Amino acid sequence: MKQWREVATMAEFETTDRKVVELDEDEQVCLIKKEGEWFAISAWCSHEKASLVLGDITDHEIMCPLHGARFDLRTGRNLSMPAVRPIPSYDVKVEGDKIFVLV
C-alpha cells in the first residue's frame, strides 16, 4: 500500500529548483520544482544510471547530461534514445512547508 512520505521542505528550494532525496538506501528521487509545479522522478537515467539532477529541463522534459536521453517529468516515460526504458515517477503534494512523495 502506497503512503505519503515527507522528503523535503519548501525552504530547501529557496535557492534551487531541484534536489535528490533518498527514499531508502536503494532508491533516490530527483525532486523538481518548475514554474509552480512539482515533479518527482528517479534520480537515475535508465540507460547507464547517470544522475539526472543536473539534466537540462525544457517544458516537461529532462535530458540526461551523459548521453542526451530525454524523459517526461510527469510520467517518467522515455522520449528519446539511447534510453529504451522509462524511469519511475512519483506523485508529489505540498502541505504547508512540507513536501511529500507517494511511495
Gaussian input, Z-matrix of N, CA and C with variables (Angstrom, degrees):
# hf/3-21g

backbone

0 1
 N
 C     1     B1
 C     2     B2     1     A1
 N     3     B3     2     A2     1     D1
 C     4     B4     3     A3     2     D2
 C     5     B5     4     A4     3     D3
 N     6     B6     5     A5     4     D4
 C     7     B7     6     A6     5     D5
 C     8     B8     7     A7     6     D6
 N     9     B9     8     A8     7     D7
 C    10    B10     9     A9     8     D8
 C    11    B11    10    A10     9     D9
 N    12    B12    11    A11    10    D10
 C    13    B13    12    A12    11    D11
 C    14    B14    13    A13    12    D12
 N    15    B15    14    A14    13    D13
 C    16    B16    15    A15    14    D14
 C    17    B17    16    A16    15    D15
 N    18    B18    17    A17    16    D16
 C    19    B19    18    A18    17    D17
 C    20    B20    19    A19    18    D18
 N    21    B21    20    A20    19    D19
 C    22    B22    21    A21    20    D20
 C    23    B23    22    A22    21    D21
 N    24    B24    23    A23    22    D22
 C    25    B25    24    A24    23    D23
 C    26    B26    25    A25    24    D24
 N    27    B27    26    A26    25    D25
 C    28    B28    27    A27    26    D26
 C    29    B29    28    A28    27    D27
 N    30    B30    29    A29    28    D28
 C    31    B31    30    A30    29    D29
 C    32    B32    31    A31    30    D30
 N    33    B33    32    A32    31    D31
 C    34    B34    33    A33    32    D32
 C    35    B35    34    A34    33    D33
 N    36    B36    35    A35    34    D34
 C    37    B37    36    A36    35    D35
 C    38    B38    37    A37    36    D36
 N    39    B39    38    A38    37    D37
 C    40    B40    39    A39    38    D38
 C    41    B41    40    A40    39    D39
 N    42    B42    41    A41    40    D40
 C    43    B43    42    A42    41    D41
 C    44    B44    43    A43    42    D42
 N    45    B45    44    A44    43    D43
 C    46    B46    45    A45    44    D44
 C    47    B47    46    A46    45    D45
 N    48    B48    47    A47    46    D46
 C    49    B49    48    A48    47    D47
 C    50    B50    49    A49    48    D48
 N    51    B51    50    A50    49    D49
 C    52    B52    51    A51    50    D50
 C    53    B53    52    A52    51    D51
 N    54    B54    53    A53    52    D52
 C    55    B55    54    A54    53    D53
 C    56    B56    55    A55    54    D54
 N    57    B57    56    A56    55    D55
 C    58    B58    57    A57    56    D56
 C    59    B59    58    A58    57    D57
 N    60    B60    59    A59    58    D58
 C    61    B61    60    A60    59    D59
 C    62    B62    61    A61    60    D60
 N    63    B63    62    A62    61    D61
 C    64    B64    63    A63    62    D62
 C    65    B65    64    A64    63    D63
 N    66    B66    65    A65    64    D64
 C    67    B67    66    A66    65    D65
 C    68    B68    67    A67    66    D66
 N    69    B69    68    A68    67    D67
 C    70    B70    69    A69    68    D68
 C    71    B71    70    A70    69    D69
 N    72    B72    71    A71    70    D70
 C    73    B73    72    A72    71    D71
 C    74    B74    73    A73    72    D72
 N    75    B75    74    A74    73    D73
 C    76    B76    75    A75    74    D74
 C    77    B77    76    A76    75    D75
 N    78    B78    77    A77    76    D76
 C    79    B79    78    A78    77    D77
 C    80    B80    79    A79    78    D78
 N    81    B81    80    A80    79    D79
 C    82    B82    81    A81    80    D80
 C    83    B83    82    A82    81    D81
 N    84    B84    83    A83    82    D82
 C    85    B85    84    A84    83    D83
 C    86    B86    85    A85    84    D84
 N    87    B87    86    A86    85    D85
 C    88    B88    87    A87    86    D86
 C    89    B89    88    A88    87    D87
 N    90    B90    89    A89    88    D88
 C    91    B91    90    A90    89    D89
 C    92    B92    91    A91    90    D90
 N    93    B93    92    A92    91    D91
 C    94    B94    93    A93    92    D92
 C    95    B95    94    A94    93    D93
 N    96    B96    95    A95    94    D94
 C    97    B97    96    A96    95    D95
 C    98    B98    97    A97    96    D96
 N    99    B99    98    A98    97    D97
 C   100   B100    99    A99    98    D98
 C   101   B101   100   A100    99    D99
 N   102   B102   101   A101   100   D100
 C   103   B103   102   A102   101   D101
 C   104   B104   103   A103   102   D102
 N   105   B105   104   A104   103   D103
 C   106   B106   105   A105   104   D104
 C   107   B107   106   A106   105   D105
 N   108   B108   107   A107   106   D106
 C   109   B109   108   A108   107   D107
 C   110   B110   109   A109   108   D108
 N   111   B111   110   A110   109   D109
 C   112   B112   111   A111   110   D110
 C   113   B113   112   A112   111   D111
 N   114   B114   113   A113   112   D112
 C   115   B115   114   A114   113   D113
 C   116   B116   115   A115   114   D114
 N   117   B117   116   A116   115   D115
 C   118   B118   117   A117   116   D116
 C   119   B119   118   A118   117   D117
 N   120   B120   119   A119   118   D118
 C   121   B121   120   A120   119   D119
 C   122   B122   121   A121   120   D120
 N   123   B123   122   A122   121   D121
 C   124   B124   123   A123   122   D122
 C   125   B125   124   A124   123   D123
 N   126   B126   125   A125   124   D124
 C   127   B127   126   A126   125   D125
 C   128   B128   127   A127   126   D126
 N   129   B129   128   A128   127   D127
 C   130   B130   129   A129   128   D128
 C   131   B131   130   A130   129   D129
 N   132   B132   131   A131   130   D130
 C   133   B133   132   A132   131   D131
 C   134   B134   133   A133   132   D132
 N   135   B135   134   A134   133   D133
 C   136   B136   135   A135   134   D134
 C   137   B137   136   A136   135   D135
 N   138   B138   137   A137   136   D136
 C   139   B139   138   A138   137   D137
 C   140   B140   139   A139   138   D138
 N   141   B141   140   A140   139   D139
 C   142   B142   141   A141   140   D140
 C   143   B143   142   A142   141   D141
 N   144   B144   143   A143   142   D142
 C   145   B145   144   A144   143   D143
 C   146   B146   145   A145   144   D144
 N   147   B147   146   A146   145   D145
 C   148   B148   147   A147   146   D146
 C   149   B149   148   A148   147   D147
 N   150   B150   149   A149   148   D148
 C   151   B151   150   A150   149   D149
 C   152   B152   151   A151   150   D150
 N   153   B153   152   A152   151   D151
 C   154   B154   153   A153   152   D152
 C   155   B155   154   A154   153   D153
 N   156   B156   155   A155   154   D154
 C   157   B157   156   A156   155   D155
 C   158   B158   157   A157   156   D156
 N   159   B159   158   A158   157   D157
 C   160   B160   159   A159   158   D158
 C   161   B161   160   A160   159   D159
 N   162   B162   161   A161   160   D160
 C   163   B163   162   A162   161   D161
 C   164   B164   163   A163   162   D162
 N   165   B165   164   A164   163   D163
 C   166   B166   165   A165   164   D164
 C   167   B167   166   A166   165   D165
 N   168   B168   167   A167   166   D166
 C   169   B169   168   A168   167   D167
 C   170   B170   169   A169   168   D168
 N   171   B171   170   A170   169   D169
 C   172   B172   171   A171   170   D170
 C   173   B173   172   A172   171   D171
 N   174   B174   173   A173   172   D172
 C   175   B175   174   A174   173   D173
 C   176   B176   175   A175   174   D174
 N   177   B177   176   A176   175   D175
 C   178   B178   177   A177   176   D176
 C   179   B179   178   A178   177   D177
 N   180   B180   179   A179   178   D178
 C   181   B181   180   A180   179   D179
 C   182   B182   181   A181   180   D180
 N   183   B183   182   A182   181   D181
 C   184   B184   183   A183   182   D182
 C   185   B185   184   A184   183   D183
 N   186   B186   185   A185   184   D184
 C   187   B187   186   A186   185   D185
 C   188   B188   187   A187   186   D186
 N   189   B189   188   A188   187   D187
 C   190   B190   189   A189   188   D188
 C   191   B191   190   A190   189   D189
 N   192   B192   191   A191   190   D190
 C   193   B193   192   A192   191   D191
 C   194   B194   193   A193   192   D192
 N   195   B195   194   A194   193   D193
 C   196   B196   195   A195   194   D194
 C   197   B197   196   A196   195   D195
 N   198   B198   197   A197   196   D196
 C   199   B199   198   A198   197   D197
 C   200   B200   199   A199   198   D198
 N   201   B201   200   A200   199   D199
 C   202   B202   201   A201   200   D200
 C   203   B203   202   A202   201   D201
 N   204   B204   203   A203   202   D202
 C   205   B205   204   A204   203   D203
 C   206   B206   205   A205   204   D204
 N   207   B207   206   A206   205   D205
 C   208   B208   207   A207   206   D206
 C   209   B209   208   A208   207   D207
 N   210   B210   209   A209   208   D208
 C   211   B211   210   A210   209   D209
 C   212   B212   211   A211   210   D210
 N   213   B213   212   A212   211   D211
 C   214   B214   213   A213   212   D212
 C   215   B215   214   A214   213   D213
 N   216   B216   215   A215   214   D214
 C   217   B217   216   A216   215   D215
 C   218   B218   217   A217   216   D216
 N   219   B219   218   A218   217   D217
 C   220   B220   219   A219   218   D218
 C   221   B221   220   A220   219   D219
 N   222   B222   221   A221   220   D220
 C   223   B223   222   A222   221   D221
 C   224   B224   223   A223   222   D222
 N   225   B225   224   A224   223   D223
 C   226   B226   225   A225   224   D224
 C   227   B227   226   A226   225   D225
 N   228   B228   227   A227   226   D226
 C   229   B229   228   A228   227   D227
 C   230   B230   229   A229   228   D228
 N   231   B231   230   A230   229   D229
 C   232   B232   231   A231   230   D230
 C   233   B233   232   A232   231   D231
 N   234   B234   233   A233   232   D232
 C   235   B235   234   A234   233   D233
 C   236   B236   235   A235   234   D234
 N   237   B237   236   A236   235   D235
 C   238   B238   237   A237   236   D236
 C   239   B239   238   A238   237   D237
 N   240   B240   239   A239   238   D238
 C   241   B241   240   A240   239   D239
 C   242   B242   241   A241   240   D240
 N   243   B243   242   A242   241   D241
 C   244   B244   243   A243   242   D242
 C   245   B245   244   A244   243   D243
 N   246   B246   245   A245   244   D244
 C   247   B247   246   A246   245   D245
 C   248   B248   247   A247   246   D246
 N   249   B249   248   A248   247   D247
 C   250   B250   249   A249   248   D248
 C   251   B251   250   A250   249   D249
 N   252   B252   251   A251   250   D250
 C   253   B253   252   A252   251   D251
 C   254   B254   253   A253   252   D252
 N   255   B255   254   A254   253   D253
 C   256   B256   255   A255   254   D254
 C   257   B257   256   A256   255   D255
 N   258   B258   257   A257   256   D256
 C   259   B259   258   A258   257   D257
 C   260   B260   259   A259   258   D258
 N   261   B261   260   A260   259   D259
 C   262   B262   261   A261   260   D260
 C   263   B263   262   A262   261   D261
 N   264   B264   263   A263   262   D262
 C   265   B265   264   A264   263   D263
 C   266   B266   265   A265   264   D264
 N   267   B267   266   A266   265   D265
 C   268   B268   267   A267   266   D266
 C   269   B269   268   A268   267   D267
 N   270   B270   269   A269   268   D268
 C   271   B271   270   A270   269   D269
 C   272   B272   271   A271   270   D270
 N   273   B273   272   A272   271   D271
 C   274   B274   273   A273   272   D272
 C   275   B275   274   A274   273   D273
 N   276   B276   275   A275   274   D274
 C   277   B277   276   A276   275   D275
 C   278   B278   277   A277   276   D276
 N   279   B279   278   A278   277   D277
 C   280   B280   279   A279   278   D278
 C   281   B281   280   A280   279   D279
 N   282   B282   281   A281   280   D280
 C   283   B283   282   A282   281   D281
 C   284   B284   283   A283   282   D282
 N   285   B285   284   A284   283   D283
 C   286   B286   285   A285   284   D284
 C   287   B287   286   A286   285   D285
 N   288   B288   287   A287   286   D286
 C   289   B289   288   A288   287   D287
 C   290   B290   289   A289   288   D288
 N   291   B291   290   A290   289   D289
 C   292   B292   291   A291   290   D290
 C   293   B293   292   A292   291   D291
 N   294   B294   293   A293   292   D292
 C   295   B295   294   A294   293   D293
 C   296   B296   295   A295   294   D294
 N   297   B297   296   A296   295   D295
 C   298   B298   297   A297   296   D296
 C   299   B299   298   A298   297   D297
 N   300   B300   299   A299   298   D298
 C   301   B301   300   A300   299   D299
 C   302   B302   301   A301   300   D300
 N   303   B303   302   A302   301   D301
 C   304   B304   303   A303   302   D302
 C   305   B305   304   A304   303   D303
 N   306   B306   305   A305   304   D304
 C   307   B307   306   A306   305   D305
 C   308   B308   307   A307   306   D306

   B1=1.4434
   B2=1.5310
   B3=1.3087
   B4=1.4617
   B5=1.5250
   B6=1.3501
   B7=1.4618
   B8=1.5171
   B9=1.3362
   B10=1.4582
   B11=1.5232
   B12=1.3176
   B13=1.4608
   B14=1.5284
   B15=1.3248
   B16=1.4637
   B17=1.5286
   B18=1.3496
   B19=1.4617
   B20=1.5237
   B21=1.3377
   B22=1.4650
   B23=1.5237
   B24=1.3289
   B25=1.4639
   B26=1.5250
   B27=1.3094
   B28=1.4649
   B29=1.5312
   B30=1.3257
   B31=1.4629
   B32=1.5259
   B33=1.3210
   B34=1.4621
   B35=1.5288
   B36=1.3262
   B37=1.4594
   B38=1.5282
   B39=1.3242
   B40=1.4621
   B41=1.5228
   B42=1.3308
   B43=1.4684
   B44=1.5226
   B45=1.3141
   B46=1.4623
   B47=1.5248
   B48=1.3242
   B49=1.4640
   B50=1.5238
   B51=1.3303
   B52=1.4671
   B53=1.5203
   B54=1.3255
   B55=1.4667
   B56=1.5213
   B57=1.3228
   B58=1.4603
   B59=1.5248
   B60=1.3305
   B61=1.4603
   B62=1.5227
   B63=1.3214
   B64=1.4653
   B65=1.5187
   B66=1.3186
   B67=1.4621
   B68=1.5169
   B69=1.3141
   B70=1.4569
   B71=1.5226
   B72=1.3029
   B73=1.4655
   B74=1.5200
   B75=1.3232
   B76=1.4644
   B77=1.5201
   B78=1.3222
   B79=1.4596
   B80=1.5279
   B81=1.3386
   B82=1.4552
   B83=1.5232
   B84=1.3207
   B85=1.4568
   B86=1.5213
   B87=1.3178
   B88=1.4551
   B89=1.5268
   B90=1.3165
   B91=1.4581
   B92=1.5196
   B93=1.3342
   B94=1.4658
   B95=1.5223
   B96=1.3462
   B97=1.4623
   B98=1.5205
   B99=1.3310
   B100=1.4633
   B101=1.5181
   B102=1.3269
   B103=1.4624
   B104=1.5274
   B105=1.3268
   B106=1.4537
   B107=1.5213
   B108=1.3212
   B109=1.4647
   B110=1.5248
   B111=1.3166
   B112=1.4580
   B113=1.5163
   B114=1.3327
   B115=1.4584
   B116=1.5208
   B117=1.3142
   B118=1.4657
   B119=1.5211
   B120=1.3257
   B121=1.4632
   B122=1.5198
   B123=1.3090
   B124=1.4599
   B125=1.5226
   B126=1.3064
   B127=1.4614
   B128=1.5221
   B129=1.3409
   B130=1.4612
   B131=1.5193
   B132=1.3089
   B133=1.4611
   B134=1.5315
   B135=1.3183
   B136=1.4664
   B137=1.5242
   B138=1.3207
   B139=1.4676
   B140=1.5248
   B141=1.3400
   B142=1.4715
   B143=1.5177
   B144=1.3201
   B145=1.4652
   B146=1.5244
   B147=1.3199
   B148=1.4628
   B149=1.5286
   B150=1.3226
   B151=1.4565
   B152=1.5241
   B153=1.3263
   B154=1.4626
   B155=1.5239
   B156=1.3202
   B157=1.4604
   B158=1.5300
   B159=1.3156
   B160=1.4667
   B161=1.5242
   B162=1.3228
   B163=1.4584
   B164=1.5196
   B165=1.3316
   B166=1.4607
   B167=1.5216
   B168=1.3355
   B169=1.4592
   B170=1.5193
   B171=1.3314
   B172=1.4560
   B173=1.5177
   B174=1.3313
   B175=1.4654
   B176=1.5307
   B177=1.3141
   B178=1.4682
   B179=1.5221
   B180=1.3287
   B181=1.4623
   B182=1.5234
   B183=1.3271
   B184=1.4570
   B185=1.5166
   B186=1.3335
   B187=1.4559
   B188=1.5247
   B189=1.3091
   B190=1.4607
   B191=1.5248
   B192=1.3324
   B193=1.4604
   B194=1.5290
   B195=1.3313
   B196=1.4619
   B197=1.5270
   B198=1.3344
   B199=1.4668
   B200=1.5233
   B201=1.3281
   B202=1.4598
   B203=1.5141
   B204=1.3231
   B205=1.4670
   B206=1.5270
   B207=1.3229
   B208=1.4596
   B209=1.5263
   B210=1.3434
   B211=1.4596
   B212=1.5231
   B213=1.3316
   B214=1.4559
   B215=1.5294
   B216=1.3272
   B217=1.4591
   B218=1.5206
   B219=1.3239
   B220=1.4619
   B221=1.5192
   B222=1.3253
   B223=1.4707
   B224=1.5239
   B225=1.3355
   B226=1.4582
   B227=1.5187
   B228=1.3313
   B229=1.4667
   B230=1.5248
   B231=1.3377
   B232=1.4599
   B233=1.5291
   B234=1.3287
   B235=1.4580
   B236=1.5187
   B237=1.3269
   B238=1.4650
   B239=1.5188
   B240=1.3072
   B241=1.4600
   B242=1.5262
   B243=1.2905
   B244=1.4507
   B245=1.5319
   B246=1.3198
   B247=1.4673
   B248=1.5249
   B249=1.3174
   B250=1.4634
   B251=1.5322
   B252=1.3316
   B253=1.4619
   B254=1.5288
   B255=1.3205
   B256=1.4637
   B257=1.5256
   B258=1.3141
   B259=1.4604
   B260=1.5257
   B261=1.3239
   B262=1.4603
   B263=1.5317
   B264=1.3191
   B265=1.4635
   B266=1.5260
   B267=1.3148
   B268=1.4599
   B269=1.5236
   B270=1.3215
   B271=1.4611
   B272=1.5189
   B273=1.3346
   B274=1.4637
   B275=1.5236
   B276=1.3338
   B277=1.4632
   B278=1.5197
   B279=1.3263
   B280=1.4579
   B281=1.5214
   B282=1.3187
   B283=1.4636
   B284=1.5149
   B285=1.3230
   B286=1.4567
   B287=1.5148
   B288=1.3276
   B289=1.4628
   B290=1.5279
   B291=1.3205
   B292=1.4625
   B293=1.5221
   B294=1.3381
   B295=1.4623
   B296=1.5237
   B297=1.3303
   B298=1.4549
   B299=1.5226
   B300=1.3443
   B301=1.4615
   B302=1.5265
   B303=1.3332
   B304=1.4618
   B305=1.5227
   B306=1.3375
   B307=1.4738
   B308=1.5200
   A1=109.72
   A2=116.04
   A3=119.83
   A4=110.73
   A5=113.95
   A6=120.77
   A7=109.08
   A8=115.64
   A9=120.64
   A10=108.82
   A11=116.34
   A12=121.40
   A13=109.30
   A14=116.39
   A15=120.25
   A16=108.71
   A17=116.37
   A18=119.88
   A19=113.88
   A20=117.74
   A21=119.73
   A22=109.29
   A23=114.78
   A24=121.20
   A25=108.78
   A26=115.67
   A27=120.79
   A28=110.98
   A29=116.96
   A30=120.80
   A31=111.79
   A32=117.13
   A33=120.75
   A34=112.28
   A35=117.60
   A36=121.77
   A37=112.66
   A38=117.07
   A39=120.04
   A40=111.93
   A41=117.58
   A42=120.43
   A43=113.45
   A44=117.51
   A45=120.88
   A46=109.51
   A47=116.22
   A48=120.00
   A49=112.28
   A50=116.95
   A51=119.67
   A52=111.24
   A53=113.71
   A54=119.94
   A55=108.32
   A56=116.77
   A57=121.33
   A58=107.79
   A59=115.47
   A60=120.83
   A61=108.62
   A62=115.73
   A63=121.32
   A64=109.39
   A65=116.14
   A66=120.08
   A67=109.75
   A68=116.42
   A69=123.88
   A70=106.54
   A71=117.68
   A72=119.50
   A73=113.41
   A74=118.17
   A75=121.44
   A76=113.88
   A77=117.62
   A78=119.56
   A79=111.24
   A80=114.84
   A81=121.25
   A82=108.89
   A83=114.76
   A84=121.51
   A85=109.33
   A86=115.66
   A87=121.64
   A88=106.80
   A89=116.63
   A90=123.27
   A91=107.40
   A92=116.49
   A93=121.71
   A94=109.99
   A95=115.85
   A96=121.75
   A97=107.28
   A98=116.03
   A99=120.64
   A100=109.17
   A101=115.27
   A102=122.08
   A103=112.30
   A104=115.65
   A105=121.09
   A106=115.32
   A107=118.07
   A108=121.99
   A109=109.37
   A110=115.81
   A111=122.17
   A112=110.08
   A113=115.32
   A114=121.97
   A115=108.60
   A116=116.13
   A117=121.74
   A118=107.42
   A119=115.05
   A120=121.95
   A121=108.31
   A122=116.00
   A123=119.38
   A124=108.89
   A125=116.28
   A126=120.38
   A127=112.18
   A128=117.03
   A129=120.77
   A130=112.23
   A131=116.32
   A132=123.00
   A133=109.14
   A134=116.47
   A135=120.19
   A136=112.69
   A137=117.54
   A138=120.56
   A139=111.17
   A140=117.07
   A141=120.15
   A142=112.72
   A143=116.19
   A144=122.16
   A145=114.14
   A146=117.78
   A147=121.07
   A148=108.63
   A149=116.42
   A150=120.92
   A151=110.68
   A152=116.11
   A153=121.09
   A154=112.74
   A155=118.42
   A156=120.79
   A157=112.48
   A158=118.55
   A159=121.21
   A160=112.71
   A161=117.05
   A162=120.66
   A163=112.74
   A164=115.97
   A165=121.32
   A166=109.52
   A167=115.56
   A168=121.33
   A169=108.90
   A170=115.42
   A171=122.80
   A172=107.20
   A173=115.92
   A174=120.50
   A175=108.69
   A176=118.39
   A177=121.81
   A178=111.36
   A179=116.54
   A180=121.12
   A181=110.46
   A182=115.16
   A183=120.99
   A184=107.73
   A185=115.89
   A186=120.86
   A187=109.84
   A188=115.89
   A189=120.98
   A190=108.94
   A191=117.75
   A192=119.82
   A193=114.16
   A194=118.10
   A195=119.79
   A196=112.66
   A197=117.60
   A198=120.21
   A199=114.15
   A200=118.05
   A201=120.59
   A202=116.91
   A203=118.78
   A204=119.75
   A205=108.62
   A206=116.66
   A207=121.35
   A208=110.37
   A209=114.66
   A210=122.00
   A211=109.72
   A212=115.70
   A213=121.99
   A214=108.59
   A215=117.27
   A216=121.22
   A217=112.53
   A218=117.17
   A219=120.99
   A220=112.95
   A221=116.99
   A222=120.35
   A223=114.12
   A224=117.35
   A225=121.11
   A226=113.22
   A227=117.05
   A228=121.33
   A229=110.68
   A230=116.00
   A231=120.32
   A232=107.78
   A233=115.60
   A234=121.49
   A235=113.08
   A236=116.89
   A237=118.81
   A238=110.46
   A239=114.48
   A240=122.00
   A241=108.09
   A242=119.70
   A243=126.21
   A244=114.36
   A245=119.09
   A246=120.12
   A247=109.96
   A248=116.39
   A249=121.04
   A250=111.63
   A251=117.00
   A252=121.82
   A253=109.92
   A254=117.17
   A255=119.91
   A256=110.33
   A257=115.44
   A258=121.89
   A259=107.83
   A260=117.69
   A261=119.25
   A262=111.55
   A263=115.67
   A264=121.79
   A265=107.45
   A266=116.24
   A267=121.42
   A268=109.94
   A269=116.53
   A270=121.16
   A271=108.81
   A272=115.34
   A273=122.02
   A274=108.43
   A275=116.12
   A276=120.09
   A277=108.67
   A278=114.64
   A279=121.76
   A280=107.62
   A281=115.42
   A282=122.09
   A283=107.40
   A284=115.78
   A285=119.82
   A286=109.70
   A287=116.75
   A288=122.46
   A289=111.98
   A290=117.93
   A291=121.28
   A292=111.70
   A293=115.48
   A294=122.63
   A295=107.78
   A296=115.82
   A297=122.45
   A298=110.58
   A299=115.44
   A300=122.82
   A301=107.11
   A302=116.06
   A303=121.20
   A304=109.37
   A305=115.57
   A306=120.50
   A307=110.69
   D1=129.29
   D2=-178.41
   D3=-74.96
   D4=149.36
   D5=179.29
   D6=-138.71
   D7=151.93
   D8=174.58
   D9=-78.19
   D10=129.80
   D11=179.17
   D12=-119.96
   D13=128.33
   D14=176.93
   D15=-69.95
   D16=128.10
   D17=-175.95
   D18=-124.00
   D19=-17.76
   D20=-177.06
   D21=-165.54
   D22=174.95
   D23=174.08
   D24=-122.07
   D25=159.28
   D26=178.75
   D27=-59.69
   D28=-34.58
   D29=-179.17
   D30=-59.29
   D31=-29.71
   D32=179.88
   D33=-69.47
   D34=-12.28
   D35=-178.35
   D36=-110.07
   D37=17.15
   D38=178.65
   D39=-69.02
   D40=-29.90
   D41=-176.89
   D42=-121.25
   D43=6.66
   D44=179.82
   D45=-146.11
   D46=161.12
   D47=178.39
   D48=-109.07
   D49=1.68
   D50=-179.67
   D51=-155.67
   D52=157.91
   D53=-177.67
   D54=-160.39
   D55=143.00
   D56=173.41
   D57=-89.72
   D58=129.67
   D59=177.17
   D60=-123.06
   D61=146.70
   D62=-179.54
   D63=-94.12
   D64=123.86
   D65=173.38
   D66=-85.98
   D67=-38.86
   D68=171.08
   D69=-159.28
   D70=-175.09
   D71=-174.05
   D72=-66.26
   D73=-19.31
   D74=-179.42
   D75=-106.18
   D76=-4.01
   D77=-172.64
   D78=-134.51
   D79=117.36
   D80=176.52
   D81=-118.45
   D82=142.12
   D83=-176.60
   D84=-122.12
   D85=140.45
   D86=173.39
   D87=-93.86
   D88=111.57
   D89=179.22
   D90=-94.36
   D91=125.78
   D92=-171.50
   D93=-129.49
   D94=134.90
   D95=171.89
   D96=-112.76
   D97=119.98
   D98=-179.48
   D99=-134.28
   D100=116.12
   D101=177.17
   D102=49.64
   D103=45.93
   D104=176.76
   D105=82.78
   D106=-5.06
   D107=177.48
   D108=-101.66
   D109=150.02
   D110=178.22
   D111=-113.06
   D112=139.38
   D113=178.61
   D114=-135.61
   D115=149.18
   D116=174.36
   D117=-138.72
   D118=120.87
   D119=179.57
   D120=-133.04
   D121=165.83
   D122=173.79
   D123=-54.01
   D124=143.31
   D125=178.88
   D126=-77.46
   D127=-3.99
   D128=-171.94
   D129=-124.28
   D130=135.19
   D131=175.43
   D132=-64.81
   D133=141.49
   D134=179.88
   D135=-77.10
   D136=-8.87
   D137=-178.69
   D138=-79.21
   D139=-62.83
   D140=-179.42
   D141=-134.73
   D142=26.58
   D143=175.08
   D144=59.74
   D145=30.61
   D146=174.04
   D147=-75.26
   D148=148.99
   D149=178.91
   D150=-69.47
   D151=133.19
   D152=178.79
   D153=-90.93
   D154=-6.64
   D155=-173.04
   D156=-60.35
   D157=-28.06
   D158=179.77
   D159=-99.01
   D160=7.91
   D161=-178.25
   D162=-69.25
   D163=146.62
   D164=175.74
   D165=-68.35
   D166=139.90
   D167=178.05
   D168=-114.93
   D169=127.30
   D170=175.24
   D171=-132.25
   D172=127.99
   D173=-176.30
   D174=52.28
   D175=-121.23
   D176=179.52
   D177=-109.68
   D178=34.27
   D179=-178.74
   D180=-126.75
   D181=143.45
   D182=172.46
   D183=-118.53
   D184=140.01
   D185=-178.61
   D186=-110.30
   D187=130.59
   D188=177.10
   D189=-64.35
   D190=128.49
   D191=-178.57
   D192=-71.72
   D193=-12.74
   D194=-177.42
   D195=-82.83
   D196=-54.53
   D197=-176.40
   D198=-126.89
   D199=3.33
   D200=173.82
   D201=87.27
   D202=7.43
   D203=175.83
   D204=-61.37
   D205=143.64
   D206=-179.68
   D207=-117.33
   D208=145.87
   D209=-179.02
   D210=-133.89
   D211=146.94
   D212=175.95
   D213=-77.65
   D214=124.52
   D215=-179.65
   D216=-64.49
   D217=-27.38
   D218=-176.20
   D219=-80.21
   D220=-32.65
   D221=-172.35
   D222=-123.39
   D223=-17.39
   D224=-174.57
   D225=81.82
   D226=-0.29
   D227=-177.79
   D228=-61.04
   D229=136.05
   D230=175.93
   D231=-75.23
   D232=133.55
   D233=-175.37
   D234=-112.02
   D235=-14.64
   D236=-179.78
   D237=-154.63
   D238=159.08
   D239=175.51
   D240=-70.92
   D241=156.24
   D242=11.75
   D243=-86.83
   D244=-1.06
   D245=178.90
   D246=-73.06
   D247=130.84
   D248=178.33
   D249=-114.81
   D250=-1.89
   D251=179.10
   D252=-124.75
   D253=145.78
   D254=174.94
   D255=-71.50
   D256=170.06
   D257=173.76
   D258=-114.61
   D259=155.00
   D260=178.30
   D261=-62.20
   D262=143.46
   D263=172.26
   D264=-126.47
   D265=156.98
   D266=-173.06
   D267=-136.02
   D268=146.18
   D269=173.11
   D270=-71.96
   D271=146.51
   D272=-179.76
   D273=-127.19
   D274=142.10
   D275=171.00
   D276=-139.11
   D277=152.62
   D278=178.26
   D279=-119.68
   D280=130.22
   D281=175.21
   D282=-128.17
   D283=109.62
   D284=-176.33
   D285=63.58
   D286=-120.42
   D287=-179.75
   D288=-97.02
   D289=-1.06
   D290=-173.86
   D291=-101.50
   D292=141.60
   D293=179.35
   D294=-113.66
   D295=131.86
   D296=-176.52
   D297=-122.82
   D298=148.80
   D299=174.92
   D300=-122.76
   D301=138.58
   D302=179.17
   D303=-86.44
   D304=114.74
   D305=-178.58
   D306=-129.29

